[in-house]
Amino acid sequence: MLLTALVTVVVLGFILKQLLGHLNQRSASQPIDPAIAHLYDEAERQRSITYSAAEYKVGLLSSSVMTAALVAALAFGWLADLDAWVRERVSNEILVSLTFVAAVVLVRWLIALPFSLYTTFVVEARYGFNKTNWQTYIADTIKNGLLGTILGGALLTAVLWLYEQLGNQFWIAAWLVIAGFMFVMAMFGTSVLLPLFNKLAPVPEGELRDRIVDYCKSQGYAVGKLFIMDGSKRSTKANAFFAGLGKTKMIVLFDTLVEKLNTDEIVAVLAHEVGHYKRKHALSLFLLITAEIFAMLALLGWLLGSSGLSAALGASQPSFHLSAFAFFLLYSPLAMLQGLLNNSISRKREFDADQFAKRTDSVTALATALEKTATDSLANLNPHPWYVRFNYTHPPLKERLAALN
C-alpha cells in the first residue's frame, strides 16, 4: 500500500509539472498584452517562442527519464538492493548511509548529465547565450562535486551522528545544526565560495561608482562590498544579486549587466537590491525557510519510528537513509504547497523592492532596465498564470511594469 502511494505521488507530481509546462508553452504563443507587445519585433518574438519551446522539450525529456528511473527503482526494489550491496561492504551505519546517498546522487547526476550538456552547448549556444567552454564546464563540475561532497557530506554526517545518539528525538538538534549551517552560508557563503567560480572586481572609480556611492549615501546604506562579476564567461544573460547579512552584505553586478545597461539603469537596479536589504527580505526569507525545515524535521522524526518506510522500498532492515528517502517522496506534495507560498512571498518582495527603487530613484530607468534584461534573454512575455504561481520567484515583466506605472 505504501509503495503504491510512493509511486502515485511521483507520477502525479510528474503529470502536474508537465501539465503546467504545456500550459505555459501554449501561452507563450498567444497574443501579448499591447502594453508590452512593442518590446519584441516579429522576428524576436518567434525566437522567444522557439527558445521557450526548446527549453520545454529538453525539460520534458529529462523529467520523463528521471521519473521513469525513479518509478523503476521503487517498483523493482533497486534502492533496497543498493542498501544490501553497501551493507555487504561497509559495517559502520553512518558510512552505510553516506555511501548510499553518494551512490544515489551519482546515479542522478549521470542521468541528468546528457540533458545538461545539450542545454548548455546546443540550446543555449543556438540562441547566442552560452559562453561556457568545455574547460569551464568540467572545472565547474569538479568544483561543485567537491563542494557538495565536503559541505553536504559534513552536514549529513552530523545529522546521522545525532540520529545515532538521540534516536527519533534527533530532529531538534539536527534542526539547530542545519539552521546554523544555513546562517553561516547566508553570511559568508557567497564571499567565500563565489570566488572559486568567478572573478569579482570592485566597481572601478568613475561615473558609475560615483553615482552608486551617492545613491547609497542618500539612503543611509553603507556601500560595503560592491563587485562586478565576470558572468560573461558562462552566459550573455545579465543579472545582479544581493547576498550576505549585516556587515557581510554585498551586491554583485554581472559584467553583462554593466555592458548592456546605461548608468541610470544600473543605479536603478542597485536601488532595487538596496530595497531588498532595507526591507530585510533576506532575513525574513531565512527565518521562513528555517521554520519550514523545523516542521519538516519534526514530521520526519515522528515517522522514523515506523519501519514501514524502509519496508515499502523492499528492505528487510530499517535504516535512516531508506526511511528518509521514502519520507521525502511522501513529503513532496507538502513541499509543493510550501513552494507556492514561498514563490508568492518572493514575488511580493520583488514588487516591494521595485516600489522602493521607484520612490528613491528613477522609475523610468528601472522600467527600461527590466525591459532590456527580459528581452535580451528572450523571456516569455506571456507566461501562464498557474505556471507563474508554481515556478516564478519574480513577477512576470508585464505585472512589474504595470505596478511601477
Buried (B, 14 or more C-beta within 10 A) or exposed (E): EBBEEBBEBBEEBBEBBBEBBBBBBEBBBEEBBEEBEEBBEEEEBEBBBBBBEBBBEBBBEBBEBBBEBBBEBBEEBBBBBBBBEBBEEBEEBBBBBBBBBBBBBEBEBEBEEEBBEBBBBEBBEEBEBBBBEEEEBEEBEEEEEEEEEEBBEEBBBBBBBBBBEBEEEBBEBBBEBBBEBBBEBBBBBBBEEBEEBBEBEEBEEEEBBEBBEEBBEEBEBEBBBBBBBBBBBBBBBBBBEBBBBEEBBBBBBBBBBBEBBBBBBBBBBBBBBBBBBBBEBBEEBBEBBBEBBBEBBEBBBEBBEBBEBBBBBBBEEBBBBBBBBBBEBBBBEEBEEBBEEBBBBBBEBBBBBBBBBBEBBBBEBBBBBBBBBBBBBBBBBBBBEBBBBBBBBBBBBBBBBEBBE
